Amino acid sequence: MPGNFKIFISYRRKGGYDTAKLVYDRLRLDGYSVFFDIDTLRSGSFDKELEMRVKKCKDFILILSSGAFDRLSKKGYNEDEDWVRQEISCALKTNKNIIPLVQEGFSFPENLPDDIKDISRKNSLELRPLHFESTYEKLKKSFLLSKPAWEVRSKKIVRTLYALAIIFLVAFLFNKTRNHYEDKLKEVRERAEAAEMRALRADSMRIAREIEFAQKENVIEIVKETEIVNIMDSTDIAKREEIERVIDSINKVKDAEIKRSTDSIKRHVRALPATPQQPTKAPVKATAKAPVKAASKQPEKKSSQKTQRGTR
């Protein structure tokens, strides 16, 4: 059907076929509806079907190869047999979106026929073998009015969604696997920590038992030593009490002897006559060695009175 083709490609067989075929193949792969092969229409005059195809399309791509318009100036040129000129003229008359793709070595002639001279004013793209991909992408994004078929667009969308789904699935599985291994690693770490804690607890209990046993032995030794000390202390206390008792008895005896001696000395001193030449303390030493018998109280008074009288 003529209406199924949205892009029409016009080219010269000589010099332009390879480029036109490459553009056609790329557009078809990207889902565009493109009319290219018109060999069946190359008989007779400008066919009505060909004119209809040009009129139905949205985009008219013209491959301008080197020498594409040289035949216009040749002797015996027949306009009715120039299909490219007729295609260009029809596209200009119907105001199609004409996109000239200019190859290396092409240049517009000075005098173009009136029916196609406006083609030189159209915005064109230069095709260079080394920059074909960038030129092709620019053609699709900035020059073409046609869009890829819905099936192709949907397939691209489906492929994109499918790719995204695969990416998300892989990411999900990766995260799940990573979480699984992290959980396993955490579980292993917890088990190792628990085993280490049990070992530490066992060591602590063993050390505590050893300390407790040592403390018990120390307590027993201390108790034994304390008992011995207490026994020794009790023995010492008994000895000290005995010694203190003996010392007290001795002290009491000494105090009694000293008291008796003092009383005896006092009595002898009182019984001695008082003379000025003889000191009063001398008889104390003599009487201390040979104690005399105690006299009665009345004779002591008389003797003292006599002594006092004699002194006077």
C-alpha positions as CSV (number, residue, x, y, z in Angstrom):
1,M,0.0,0.0,0.0
2,P,1.4,3.4,-0.9
3,G,0.2,5.0,2.3
4,N,2.3,2.5,4.4
5,F,5.6,4.2,3.4
6,K,6.4,7.3,5.4
7,I,9.9,8.0,4.0
8,F,10.8,8.1,0.3
9,I,14.5,7.8,-0.7
10,S,15.5,9.3,-4.0
11,Y,19.0,8.5,-5.5
12,R,21.1,8.1,-8.6
13,R,22.1,4.6,-9.4
14,K,25.5,5.7,-10.3
15,G,27.3,6.8,-7.1
16,G,24.3,6.9,-4.8
17,Y,23.0,3.4,-4.6
18,D,25.3,2.1,-1.8
19,T,24.6,5.1,0.4
20,A,20.8,4.9,-0.2
21,K,20.8,1.2,0.6
22,L,22.7,1.8,3.8
23,V,20.3,4.5,4.9
24,Y,17.3,2.4,4.0
25,D,18.6,-0.7,5.9
26,R,19.3,1.4,9.0
27,L,15.9,3.1,8.9
28,R,14.1,-0.2,8.5
29,L,16.0,-1.8,11.4
30,D,14.9,1.2,13.5
31,G,11.2,0.6,12.6
32,Y,10.7,3.3,10.0
33,S,8.5,2.7,7.0
34,V,10.7,3.4,3.9
35,F,10.1,3.2,0.2
36,F,13.4,2.4,-1.7
37,D,13.2,-0.2,-4.5
38,I,11.4,1.3,-7.5
39,D,12.9,-0.8,-10.3
40,T,9.4,-2.0,-11.2
41,L,8.3,1.6,-11.8
42,R,11.2,2.4,-14.1
43,S,9.3,1.9,-17.4
44,G,7.4,4.4,-19.5
45,S,6.6,7.9,-18.3
46,F,6.4,9.1,-14.8
47,D,4.1,6.6,-13.2
48,K,1.0,7.7,-11.3
49,E,1.8,5.2,-8.6
50,L,5.3,6.7,-8.1
51,E,3.8,10.2,-7.9
52,M,1.3,8.9,-5.3
53,R,4.1,7.4,-3.2
54,V,5.9,10.7,-3.2
55,K,2.7,12.5,-2.2
56,K,1.9,10.1,0.6
57,C,5.3,10.2,2.3
58,K,6.2,12.7,5.1
59,D,9.9,12.7,4.5
60,F,11.8,12.9,1.2
61,I,15.4,11.9,1.5
62,L,17.6,12.9,-1.5
63,I,21.0,11.3,-1.9
64,L,23.2,13.8,-3.7
65,S,26.2,12.0,-5.0
66,S,29.0,13.4,-7.1
67,G,27.7,14.4,-10.6
68,A,24.0,13.8,-9.7
69,F,22.9,16.8,-11.9
70,D,25.5,16.5,-14.7
71,R,23.1,14.9,-17.1
72,L,21.0,18.1,-17.1
73,S,23.6,19.9,-19.2
74,K,24.3,17.0,-21.6
75,K,23.2,17.1,-25.2
76,G,20.1,15.1,-25.9
77,Y,18.9,15.2,-22.3
78,N,15.3,13.9,-21.9
79,E,13.4,15.3,-19.0
80,D,10.8,12.5,-19.1
81,E,13.4,9.9,-18.5
82,D,15.0,11.6,-15.5
83,W,13.2,10.0,-12.6
84,V,15.2,11.7,-9.9
85,R,14.3,15.1,-11.4
86,Q,10.6,14.2,-11.5
87,E,10.7,12.9,-7.9
88,I,12.4,16.1,-6.7
89,S,9.9,18.3,-8.6
90,C,6.9,16.4,-7.1
91,A,8.3,16.6,-3.6
92,L,8.8,20.4,-4.0
93,K,5.3,20.9,-5.4
94,T,3.7,19.0,-2.5
95,N,5.8,20.7,0.2
96,K,7.4,17.5,1.5
97,N,10.0,17.5,4.2
98,I,13.0,17.3,1.9
99,I,16.3,16.2,3.5
100,P,19.3,16.3,1.1
101,L,22.2,14.0,2.1
102,V,25.3,15.4,0.4
103,Q,28.2,13.0,-0.3
104,E,31.8,14.0,-0.8
105,G,32.5,15.6,-4.2
106,F,29.0,16.9,-4.8
107,S,28.3,20.5,-5.7
108,F,25.1,22.2,-7.1
109,P,25.4,23.4,-10.7
110,E,25.0,27.1,-11.4
111,N,21.8,26.8,-13.4
112,L,19.2,24.4,-12.2
113,P,15.9,24.0,-13.9
114,D,13.1,26.1,-12.4
115,D,11.1,23.1,-11.2
116,I,14.0,21.9,-9.0
117,K,16.1,25.0,-8.3
118,D,14.7,25.4,-4.8
119,I,16.3,22.1,-3.7
120,S,19.6,24.0,-3.2
121,R,18.0,26.1,-0.5
122,K,17.0,23.1,1.7
123,N,18.9,22.4,4.9
124,S,21.2,19.5,4.1
125,L,23.4,17.0,5.9
126,E,26.9,16.1,4.9
127,L,27.6,12.4,4.7
128,R,31.2,11.4,5.6
129,P,32.2,7.7,5.9
130,L,34.0,8.4,9.2
131,H,31.0,10.3,10.7
132,F,28.1,8.3,9.3
133,E,26.7,7.2,12.7
134,S,26.6,10.7,14.1
135,T,25.0,12.0,10.9
136,Y,22.5,9.2,11.0
137,E,21.5,9.9,14.6
138,K,21.2,13.6,13.8
139,L,18.9,12.7,10.8
140,K,16.6,10.7,13.1
141,K,16.4,13.2,15.9
142,S,16.4,16.6,14.1
143,F,15.3,16.1,10.5
144,L,12.8,13.3,10.2
145,L,9.1,13.9,10.9
146,S,8.2,10.3,10.7
147,K,8.3,8.0,13.8
148,P,9.1,4.3,14.0
149,A,6.2,1.9,13.8
150,W,4.4,1.3,17.1
151,E,5.4,-2.3,17.1
152,V,9.0,-1.4,16.9
153,R,8.6,1.3,19.5
154,S,6.7,-1.0,21.7
155,K,9.3,-3.7,21.1
156,K,12.0,-1.3,22.1
157,I,10.0,-0.3,25.2
158,V,9.4,-4.0,26.0
159,R,13.1,-4.7,25.5
160,T,14.0,-1.7,27.7
161,L,11.5,-2.8,30.4
162,Y,12.7,-6.4,30.1
163,A,16.3,-5.2,30.4
164,L,15.4,-3.1,33.4
165,A,13.5,-6.0,34.9
166,I,16.5,-8.2,34.5
167,I,18.7,-5.6,36.0
168,F,16.4,-5.2,39.0
169,L,16.1,-9.0,39.3
170,V,19.9,-9.4,39.2
171,A,20.2,-6.5,41.8
172,F,17.5,-8.1,43.9
173,L,19.1,-11.5,43.8
174,F,22.5,-10.0,44.5
175,N,21.2,-8.1,47.5
176,K,19.3,-11.2,48.7
177,T,22.4,-13.3,48.3
178,R,24.6,-10.7,50.0
179,N,22.1,-10.4,52.8
180,H,22.0,-14.2,53.1
181,Y,25.8,-14.4,53.3
182,E,25.8,-11.4,55.7
183,D,23.2,-13.2,57.9
184,K,25.3,-16.4,57.8
185,L,28.4,-14.5,58.6
186,K,26.7,-12.7,61.4
187,E,25.4,-16.1,62.7
188,V,28.9,-17.6,62.5
189,R,30.3,-14.5,64.3
190,E,27.6,-14.8,67.0
191,R,28.4,-18.5,67.4
192,A,32.1,-17.8,67.7
193,E,31.5,-15.0,70.2
194,A,29.2,-17.3,72.2
195,A,31.8,-20.1,72.2
196,E,34.4,-17.6,73.2
197,M,32.2,-16.3,75.9
198,R,31.5,-19.8,77.2
199,A,35.3,-20.5,77.1
200,L,35.9,-17.3,79.0
201,R,33.2,-18.1,81.5
202,A,34.6,-21.6,82.0
203,D,38.1,-20.1,82.5
204,S,36.7,-17.5,84.9
205,M,34.8,-20.2,86.9
206,R,38.0,-22.4,87.0
207,I,40.1,-19.4,88.1
208,A,37.4,-18.5,90.7
209,R,37.4,-22.0,92.0
210,E,41.2,-22.0,92.2
211,I,41.1,-18.6,94.0
212,E,38.4,-19.9,96.3
213,F,40.4,-23.0,97.1
214,A,43.5,-21.0,97.7
215,Q,41.6,-18.6,99.9
216,K,40.2,-21.5,101.9
217,E,43.7,-22.9,102.3
218,N,44.9,-19.5,103.3
219,V,42.0,-19.2,105.8
220,I,42.8,-22.6,107.3
221,E,46.5,-21.6,107.6
222,I,45.4,-18.2,109.1
223,V,43.1,-20.0,111.5
224,K,45.8,-22.4,112.5
225,E,48.3,-19.6,113.0
226,T,45.6,-17.6,114.9
227,E,44.9,-20.6,117.1
228,I,48.6,-21.1,117.8
229,V,49.0,-17.3,118.5
230,N,45.9,-17.4,120.7
231,I,47.3,-20.4,122.6
232,M,50.7,-18.7,122.8
233,D,48.9,-15.5,123.8
234,S,46.9,-17.3,126.5
235,T,50.1,-19.0,127.8
236,D,51.8,-15.6,127.8
237,I,48.9,-14.0,129.5
238,A,49.0,-16.7,132.2
239,K,52.7,-16.3,132.6
240,R,52.3,-12.5,132.7
241,E,49.6,-12.8,135.3
242,E,51.8,-15.1,137.4
243,I,54.7,-12.8,137.0
244,E,52.6,-9.7,137.8
245,R,51.2,-11.5,140.9
246,V,54.7,-12.4,142.1
247,I,55.9,-8.8,141.4
248,D,52.9,-7.4,143.3
249,S,53.7,-9.7,146.2
250,I,57.3,-8.6,146.1
251,N,56.3,-5.0,145.9
252,K,54.0,-5.4,148.8
253,V,56.7,-7.0,150.8
254,K,59.2,-4.3,149.9
255,D,56.6,-1.6,150.7
256,A,56.0,-3.2,154.1
257,E,59.7,-3.6,154.9
258,I,60.4,0.0,153.8
259,K,57.5,1.2,155.9
260,R,58.7,-0.7,158.9
261,S,62.3,0.5,158.4
262,T,61.1,4.0,158.1
263,D,59.0,3.8,161.3
264,S,61.9,2.3,163.2
265,I,64.2,5.0,162.0
266,K,61.8,7.6,163.0
267,R,61.5,6.1,166.5
268,H,65.3,5.9,167.0
269,V,65.8,9.4,165.8
270,R,63.3,10.6,168.3
271,A,65.1,8.6,171.1
272,L,68.5,10.0,170.5
273,P,69.8,13.1,172.6
274,A,70.1,16.3,170.6
275,T,73.7,17.7,170.6
276,P,74.8,20.7,168.6
277,Q,78.1,19.1,167.5
278,Q,76.5,16.0,166.2
279,P,74.3,16.3,163.1
280,T,70.9,14.9,163.4
281,K,71.2,12.8,160.3
282,A,74.3,10.8,161.5
283,P,72.5,8.7,164.1
284,V,70.0,7.7,161.3
285,K,72.7,5.8,159.5
286,A,73.9,4.1,162.7
287,T,70.4,3.2,163.8
288,A,69.5,1.9,160.4
289,K,72.1,-0.9,160.8
290,A,71.1,-1.9,164.3
291,P,67.4,-1.4,165.0
292,V,66.3,-0.9,168.6
293,K,63.3,-2.0,170.3
294,A,60.4,0.3,170.3
295,A,59.7,2.1,173.6
296,S,56.4,3.2,175.0
297,K,54.9,6.5,174.2
298,Q,55.3,8.1,177.6
299,P,59.0,7.5,178.0
300,E,59.5,9.0,174.6
301,K,57.8,12.2,175.7
302,K,59.9,12.4,178.9
303,S,63.1,11.9,177.0
304,S,62.2,14.5,174.5
305,Q,61.4,16.9,177.3
306,K,64.7,16.3,178.9
307,T,66.5,16.8,175.6
308,Q,64.7,20.1,175.1
309,R,65.7,21.2,178.6
310,G,69.3,20.2,178.1
311,T,69.4,22.1,174.8
312,R,68.1,25.2,176.4
